Amino acid sequence: MERFDFSYDSESDDLFIYLKGKKSAGAVELGNVILDFDENYDLVAMQILNVTEFFSKILSKIKEVSKIKEIKIEIVNFRNMDAIKFSISDNKTEEKANILIPHIKEKSPVLQY
């Protein structure tokens, strides 16, 4: 798993998770999750809108987003889906969760212009 940097905006309840020094070549929005990919289709960042509600559905122990100290992410590819495997720690508890997303293989038409 790779350690991602992150910032939390408590006013809008948005969490931005990113790899420092990596640049997005395109993004895909899936509900409250925006995924940014580089030119090799590797995940370089993600933004989770209304993250408190989102995490309440996939985490059972960590309740306060502002207390998160570390986020690690691993992408597992299989068939036509990817699993984003999270490891989230608040220094007291480490919790793991997965979300499934469609496998992104094509560039956004917006990027072709």
VOTOR-747308 format. One record per residue: residue number from 0; x, y, z of N, C-alpha, C in turn; residue in one letter. Coordinates in nm, 4 decimals, padded with zeros to 6 digits. Layout:
+-----+----------+----------+----------+----------+----------+----------+----------+----------+----------+-----+
|   n |      npx |      npy |      npz |     capx |     capy |     capz |      cpx |      cpy |      cpz | res |
+-----+----------+----------+----------+----------+----------+----------+----------+----------+----------+-----+
| NUM |        X |        Y |        Z |        X |        Y |        Z |        X |        Y |        Z |   a |
...
+-----+----------+----------+----------+----------+----------+----------+----------+----------+----------+-----+
END
This chain:
+-----+----------+----------+----------+----------+----------+----------+----------+----------+----------+-----+
|   n |      npx |      npy |      npz |     capx |     capy |     capz |      cpx |      cpy |      cpz | res |
+-----+----------+----------+----------+----------+----------+----------+----------+----------+----------+-----+
|   0 |  00.0841 | -00.1185 |  00.0000 |  00.0000 |  00.0000 |  00.0000 |  00.0878 |  00.1238 |  00.0000 |   m |
|   1 |  00.0427 |  00.2233 | -00.0722 |  00.1181 |  00.3473 | -00.0832 |  00.0549 |  00.4546 |  00.0048 |   e |
|   2 |  00.1409 |  00.5274 |  00.0762 |  00.0929 |  00.6344 |  00.1637 |  00.0591 |  00.7569 |  00.0805 |   r |
|   3 | -00.0621 |  00.8088 |  00.0970 | -00.1085 |  00.9280 |  00.0273 | -00.1136 |  01.0447 |  00.1252 |   f |
|   4 | -00.0817 |  01.1647 |  00.0779 | -00.1040 |  01.2851 |  00.1574 | -00.2514 |  01.3198 |  00.1471 |   d |
|   5 | -00.2994 |  01.4010 |  00.2397 | -00.4409 |  01.4374 |  00.2355 | -00.4637 |  01.5687 |  00.3076 |   f |
|   6 | -00.5749 |  01.6317 |  00.2716 | -00.6189 |  01.7521 |  00.3426 | -00.7698 |  01.7440 |  00.3570 |   s |
|   7 | -00.8175 |  01.7917 |  00.4698 | -00.9599 |  01.7867 |  00.5018 | -01.0127 |  01.9283 |  00.5183 |   y |
|   8 | -01.1190 |  01.9596 |  00.4476 | -01.1870 |  02.0884 |  00.4604 | -01.3130 |  02.0648 |  00.5433 |   d |
|   9 | -01.3056 |  02.1002 |  00.6706 | -01.4174 |  02.0730 |  00.7612 | -01.5408 |  02.1566 |  00.7277 |   s |
|  10 | -01.5202 |  02.2740 |  00.6684 | -01.6337 |  02.3600 |  00.6344 | -01.7221 |  02.2960 |  00.5272 |   e |
|  11 | -01.6602 |  02.2376 |  00.4258 | -01.7375 |  02.1732 |  00.3190 | -01.7456 |  02.0212 |  00.3371 |   s |
|  12 | -01.6734 |  01.9669 |  00.4360 | -01.6676 |  01.8233 |  00.4643 | -01.6161 |  01.7447 |  00.3438 |   d |
|  13 | -01.5089 |  01.7966 |  00.2823 | -01.4454 |  01.7317 |  00.1682 | -01.3054 |  01.6853 |  00.2075 |   d |
|  14 | -01.2685 |  01.5671 |  00.1618 | -01.1352 |  01.5127 |  00.1854 | -01.0648 |  01.4993 |  00.0513 |   l |
|  15 | -00.9461 |  01.5584 |  00.0396 | -00.8659 |  01.5486 | -00.0819 | -00.7454 |  01.4616 | -00.0501 |   f |
|  16 | -00.7316 |  01.3510 | -00.1213 | -00.6256 |  01.2532 | -00.1007 | -00.5396 |  01.2538 | -00.2271 |   i |
|  17 | -00.4063 |  01.2649 | -00.2115 | -00.3233 |  01.2822 | -00.3306 | -00.1819 |  01.2291 | -00.3087 |   y |
|  18 | -00.1173 |  01.1984 | -00.4205 |  00.0240 |  01.1631 | -00.4202 |  00.1012 |  01.2900 | -00.4524 |   l |
|  19 |  00.1862 |  01.3303 | -00.3617 |  00.2645 |  01.4527 | -00.3798 |  00.3532 |  01.4407 | -00.5037 |   k |
|  20 |  00.3530 |  01.5458 | -00.5860 |  00.4376 |  01.5498 | -00.7040 |  00.3790 |  01.4830 | -00.8276 |   g |
|  21 |  00.2631 |  01.4210 | -00.8152 |  00.1990 |  01.3560 | -00.9304 |  00.0970 |  01.4510 | -00.9915 |   k |
|  22 |  00.0784 |  01.4417 | -01.1226 | -00.0107 |  01.5310 | -01.1935 | -00.1248 |  01.4525 | -01.2585 |   k |
|  23 | -00.2444 |  01.5079 | -01.2494 | -00.3610 |  01.4453 | -01.3089 | -00.3660 |  01.4717 | -01.4586 |   s |
|  24 | -00.4028 |  01.3669 | -01.5333 | -00.4244 |  01.3816 | -01.6771 | -00.5728 |  01.3744 | -01.7099 |   a |
|  25 | -00.6537 |  01.3467 | -01.6089 | -00.7980 |  01.3390 | -01.6287 | -00.8664 |  01.2869 | -01.5051 |   g |
|  26 | -00.9944 |  01.3157 | -01.4938 | -01.0700 |  01.2770 | -01.3748 | -01.2019 |  01.2116 | -01.4136 |   a |
|  27 | -01.2507 |  01.1298 | -01.3224 | -01.3793 |  01.0637 | -01.3376 | -01.4575 |  01.0887 | -01.2098 |   v |
|  28 | -01.5828 |  01.1296 | -01.2247 | -01.6679 |  01.1540 | -01.1082 | -01.7663 |  01.0391 | -01.0942 |   e |
|  29 | -01.7662 |  00.9765 | -00.9765 | -01.8580 |  00.8674 | -00.9450 | -01.9320 |  00.9034 | -00.8173 |   l |
|  30 | -02.0462 |  00.9673 | -00.8309 | -02.1203 |  01.0121 | -00.7140 | -02.0416 |  01.1169 | -00.6388 |   g |
|  31 | -02.0149 |  01.0922 | -00.5117 | -01.9413 |  01.1868 | -00.4274 | -01.7904 |  01.1653 | -00.4325 |   n |
|  32 | -01.7434 |  01.0819 | -00.5219 | -01.6006 |  01.0527 | -00.5323 | -01.5494 |  01.0974 | -00.6695 |   v |
|  33 | -01.4435 |  01.1778 | -00.6677 | -01.3786 |  01.2218 | -00.7916 | -01.2399 |  01.1594 | -00.7937 |   i |
|  34 | -01.2124 |  01.0815 | -00.8966 | -01.0859 |  01.0095 | -00.9088 | -01.0010 |  01.0752 | -01.0157 |   l |
|  35 | -00.8752 |  01.1042 | -00.9834 | -00.7813 |  01.1637 | -01.0784 | -00.6769 |  01.0598 | -01.1163 |   d |
|  36 | -00.6535 |  01.0473 | -01.2477 | -00.5587 |  00.9502 | -01.3000 | -00.4477 |  01.0210 | -01.3764 |   f |
|  37 | -00.3287 |  00.9612 | -01.3781 | -00.2194 |  01.0164 | -01.4586 | -00.2283 |  00.9606 | -01.6005 |   d |
|  38 | -00.1299 |  00.9904 | -01.6829 | -00.1313 |  00.9470 | -01.8232 | -00.1214 |  00.7953 | -01.8384 |   e |
|  39 | -00.0806 |  00.7244 | -01.7333 | -00.0737 |  00.5773 | -01.7356 | -00.1969 |  00.5132 | -01.6733 |   n |
|  40 | -00.2979 |  00.5946 | -01.6444 | -00.4232 |  00.5509 | -01.5822 | -00.4046 |  00.5034 | -01.4384 |   y |
|  41 | -00.2973 |  00.5499 | -01.3735 | -00.2763 |  00.5193 | -01.2325 | -00.3438 |  00.6265 | -01.1483 |   d |
|  42 | -00.4040 |  00.5866 | -01.0390 | -00.4709 |  00.6813 | -00.9493 | -00.3661 |  00.7705 | -00.8830 |   l |
|  43 | -00.3831 |  00.9028 | -00.8951 | -00.2896 |  00.9968 | -00.8336 | -00.3575 |  01.0842 | -00.7287 |   v |
|  44 | -00.4911 |  01.0898 | -00.7311 | -00.5632 |  01.1707 | -00.6329 | -00.7101 |  01.1315 | -00.6326 |   a |
|  45 | -00.7747 |  01.1644 | -00.5247 | -00.9191 |  01.1487 | -00.5182 | -00.9757 |  01.2500 | -00.4206 |   m |
|  46 | -01.0935 |  01.2969 | -00.4512 | -01.1643 |  01.3876 | -00.3625 | -01.2942 |  01.3199 | -00.3235 |   q |
|  47 | -01.3245 |  01.3220 | -00.1944 | -01.4483 |  01.2630 | -00.1458 | -01.5314 |  01.3762 | -00.0876 |   i |
|  48 | -01.6465 |  01.4026 | -00.1503 | -01.7388 |  01.5052 | -00.1042 | -01.8274 |  01.4456 |  00.0047 |   l |
|  49 | -01.8646 |  01.5267 |  00.1032 | -01.9454 |  01.4783 |  00.2154 | -01.8824 |  01.3521 |  00.2756 |   n |
|  50 | -01.7546 |  01.3640 |  00.3063 | -01.6751 |  01.2480 |  00.3471 | -01.7233 |  01.1851 |  00.4782 |   v |
|  51 | -01.7768 |  01.2635 |  00.5694 | -01.8250 |  01.2063 |  00.6955 | -01.9336 |  01.1036 |  00.6689 |   t |
|  52 | -02.0271 |  01.1374 |  00.5832 | -02.1339 |  01.0436 |  00.5479 | -02.0779 |  00.9248 |  00.4707 |   e |
|  53 | -01.9870 |  00.9510 |  00.3767 | -01.9259 |  00.8451 |  00.2961 | -01.8531 |  00.7452 |  00.3857 |   f |
|  54 | -01.7673 |  00.7947 |  00.4761 | -01.6922 |  00.7057 |  00.5646 | -01.7836 |  00.6330 |  00.6629 |   f |
|  55 | -01.8959 |  00.6934 |  00.7014 | -01.9875 |  00.6258 |  00.7943 | -02.0453 |  00.4988 |  00.7323 |   s |
|  56 | -02.0438 |  00.4925 |  00.5991 | -02.0962 |  00.3751 |  00.5298 | -01.9912 |  00.2652 |  00.5123 |   k |
|  57 | -01.8611 |  00.3018 |  00.5143 | -01.7581 |  00.1995 |  00.4902 | -01.6663 |  00.1756 |  00.6102 |   i |
|  58 | -01.6699 |  00.2651 |  00.7095 | -01.5870 |  00.2486 |  00.8292 | -01.6775 |  00.2309 |  00.9507 |   l |
|  59 | -01.6330 |  00.1495 |  01.0460 | -01.7143 |  00.1301 |  01.1658 | -01.6504 |  00.1885 |  01.2915 |   s |
|  60 | -01.5167 |  00.2073 |  01.2911 | -01.4482 |  00.2522 |  01.4123 | -01.4075 |  00.3981 |  01.4070 |   k |
|  61 | -01.3591 |  00.4458 |  01.2940 | -01.3112 |  00.5835 |  01.2824 | -01.4286 |  00.6724 |  01.2435 |   i |
|  62 | -01.4650 |  00.7637 |  01.3320 | -01.5830 |  00.8471 |  01.3116 | -01.5494 |  00.9923 |  01.2823 |   k |
|  63 | -01.4343 |  01.0422 |  01.3284 | -01.3994 |  01.1824 |  01.3113 | -01.2911 |  01.1974 |  01.2043 |   e |
|  64 | -01.3300 |  01.2502 |  01.0897 | -01.2379 |  01.2656 |  00.9775 | -01.1209 |  01.3559 |  01.0157 |   v |
|  65 | -01.1463 |  01.4577 |  01.0963 | -01.0409 |  01.5528 |  01.1340 | -00.9294 |  01.4884 |  01.2161 |   s |
|  66 | -00.9519 |  01.3695 |  01.2698 | -00.8511 |  01.3020 |  01.3512 | -00.7691 |  01.1989 |  01.2740 |   k |
|  67 | -00.7967 |  01.1841 |  01.1455 | -00.7212 |  01.0884 |  01.0641 | -00.5774 |  01.1363 |  01.0510 |   i |
|  68 | -00.4832 |  01.0461 |  01.0718 | -00.3398 |  01.0783 |  01.0651 | -00.2710 |  01.0178 |  00.9442 |   k |
|  69 | -00.3229 |  00.9073 |  00.8927 | -00.2561 |  00.8411 |  00.7805 | -00.3583 |  00.7703 |  00.6927 |   e |
|  70 | -00.3365 |  00.7822 |  00.5612 | -00.4192 |  00.7108 |  00.4641 | -00.3256 |  00.6399 |  00.3668 |   i |
|  71 | -00.3470 |  00.5106 |  00.3518 | -00.2733 |  00.4320 |  00.2526 | -00.3763 |  00.3743 |  00.1563 |   k |
|  72 | -00.3363 |  00.3680 |  00.0294 | -00.4278 |  00.3178 | -00.0727 | -00.3541 |  00.2191 | -00.1626 |   i |
|  73 | -00.4235 |  00.1147 | -00.2001 | -00.3733 |  00.0186 | -00.2976 | -00.4848 | -00.0048 | -00.3991 |   e |
|  74 | -00.4495 | -00.0090 | -00.5258 | -00.5457 | -00.0380 | -00.6314 | -00.5246 | -00.1819 | -00.6761 |   i |
|  75 | -00.6319 | -00.2580 | -00.6754 | -00.6265 | -00.3972 | -00.7200 | -00.7135 | -00.4071 | -00.8445 |   v |
|  76 | -00.6527 | -00.4483 | -00.9561 | -00.7246 | -00.4614 | -01.0832 | -00.7711 | -00.6054 | -01.1017 |   n |
|  77 | -00.8961 | -00.6199 | -01.1429 | -00.9456 | -00.7509 | -01.1805 | -01.0632 | -00.7341 | -01.2763 |   f |
|  78 | -01.0604 | -00.8137 | -01.3796 | -01.1618 | -00.8111 | -01.4846 | -01.1915 | -00.6691 | -01.5279 |   r |
|  79 | -01.3156 | -00.6252 | -01.5175 | -01.3507 | -00.4903 | -01.5599 | -01.3746 | -00.3969 | -01.4412 |   n |
|  80 | -01.3206 | -00.4333 | -01.3254 | -01.3377 | -00.3527 | -01.2047 | -01.2020 | -00.3300 | -01.1388 |   m |
|  81 | -01.1938 | -00.2237 | -01.0613 | -01.0794 | -00.1977 | -00.9747 | -01.1318 | -00.1890 | -00.8327 |   d |
|  82 | -01.0530 | -00.2343 | -00.7385 | -01.0853 | -00.2160 | -00.5972 | -00.9878 | -00.1143 | -00.5408 |   a |
|  83 | -01.0410 | -00.0133 | -00.4776 | -00.9568 |  00.0820 | -00.4054 | -00.9581 |  00.0354 | -00.2610 |   i |
|  84 | -00.8424 | -00.0124 | -00.2155 | -00.8294 | -00.0637 | -00.0796 | -00.7703 |  00.0465 |  00.0083 |   k |
|  85 | -00.8452 |  00.0870 |  00.1093 | -00.8034 |  00.1915 |  00.2024 | -00.7495 |  00.1292 |  00.3312 |   f |
|  86 | -00.6484 |  00.1913 |  00.3864 | -00.6059 |  00.1663 |  00.5236 | -00.5999 |  00.3045 |  00.5877 |   s |
|  87 | -00.6849 |  00.3279 |  00.6863 | -00.6999 |  00.4604 |  00.7470 | -00.6701 |  00.4494 |  00.8959 |   i |
|  88 | -00.5873 |  00.5414 |  00.9444 | -00.5454 |  00.5371 |  01.0844 | -00.5649 |  00.6728 |  01.1505 |   s |
|  89 | -00.6084 |  00.6693 |  01.2768 | -00.6176 |  00.7925 |  01.3567 | -00.5229 |  00.7872 |  01.4764 |   d |
|  90 | -00.4197 |  00.7067 |  01.4678 | -00.3182 |  00.6824 |  01.5713 | -00.3669 |  00.5914 |  01.6835 |   n |
|  91 | -00.4954 |  00.5716 |  01.6970 | -00.5481 |  00.4769 |  01.7960 | -00.5984 |  00.3513 |  01.7273 |   k |
|  92 | -00.6566 |  00.3716 |  01.6109 | -00.7226 |  00.2639 |  01.5389 | -00.6796 |  00.2653 |  01.3938 |   t |
|  93 | -00.6601 |  00.1469 |  01.3380 | -00.6393 |  00.1345 |  01.1939 | -00.7576 |  00.0565 |  01.1391 |   e |
|  94 | -00.8143 |  00.1099 |  01.0328 | -00.9309 |  00.0450 |  00.9749 | -00.9096 |  00.0293 |  00.8250 |   e |
|  95 | -00.9591 | -00.0817 |  00.7721 | -00.9455 | -00.1084 |  00.6288 | -01.0837 | -00.1156 |  00.5662 |   k |
|  96 | -01.0922 | -00.0667 |  00.4422 | -01.2183 | -00.0697 |  00.3682 | -01.1876 | -00.0742 |  00.2203 |   a |
|  97 | -01.2833 | -00.1203 |  00.1419 | -01.2678 | -00.1295 | -00.0029 | -01.3869 | -00.0643 | -00.0709 |   n |
|  98 | -01.3601 | -00.0019 | -00.1862 | -01.4694 |  00.0399 | -00.2734 | -01.4360 | -00.0093 | -00.4136 |   i |
|  99 | -01.5380 | -00.0493 | -00.4881 | -01.5208 | -00.0965 | -00.6244 | -01.5552 |  00.0147 | -00.7218 |   l |
| 100 | -01.4753 |  00.0252 | -00.8288 | -01.5014 |  00.1233 | -00.9333 | -01.4837 |  00.0550 | -01.0682 |   i |
| 101 | -01.5477 |  00.1067 | -01.1734 | -01.5222 |  00.0514 | -01.3069 | -01.3761 |  00.0720 | -01.3444 |   p |
| 102 | -01.3196 | -00.0204 | -01.4163 | -01.1806 | -00.0085 | -01.4620 | -01.1739 |  00.0963 | -01.5725 |   h |
| 103 | -01.0923 |  00.1984 | -01.5541 | -01.0811 |  00.3084 | -01.6486 | -00.9721 |  00.2736 | -01.7509 |   i |
| 104 | -01.0103 |  00.2616 | -01.8783 | -00.9136 |  00.2268 | -01.9817 | -00.9064 |  00.3302 | -02.0930 |   k |
| 105 | -01.0005 |  00.4209 | -02.0986 | -01.0031 |  00.5171 | -02.2068 | -00.9927 |  00.6581 | -02.1528 |   e |
| 106 | -00.9301 |  00.7463 | -02.2305 | -00.9192 |  00.8862 | -02.1916 | -01.0557 |  00.9532 | -02.2023 |   k |
| 107 | -01.0737 |  01.0538 | -02.1213 | -01.1944 |  01.1343 | -02.1282 | -01.2000 |  01.2065 | -02.2619 |   s |
| 108 | -01.3172 |  01.2126 | -02.3259 | -01.3290 |  01.2874 | -02.4510 | -01.2948 |  01.4354 | -02.4330 |   p |
| 109 | -01.3106 |  01.4870 | -02.3153 | -01.2791 |  01.6271 | -02.2868 | -01.1306 |  01.6535 | -02.3059 |   v |
| 110 | -01.0460 |  01.5558 | -02.2764 | -00.9018 |  01.5730 | -02.2863 | -00.8498 |  01.5663 | -02.4297 |   l |
| 111 | -00.9340 |  01.5304 | -02.5249 | -00.8908 |  01.5154 | -02.6624 | -00.8909 |  01.6474 | -02.7388 |   q |
| 112 | -00.9360 |  01.7537 | -02.6781 | -00.9430 |  01.8828 | -02.7472 | -00.8395 |  01.9797 | -02.6982 |   y |
+-----+----------+----------+----------+----------+----------+----------+----------+----------+----------+-----+
END
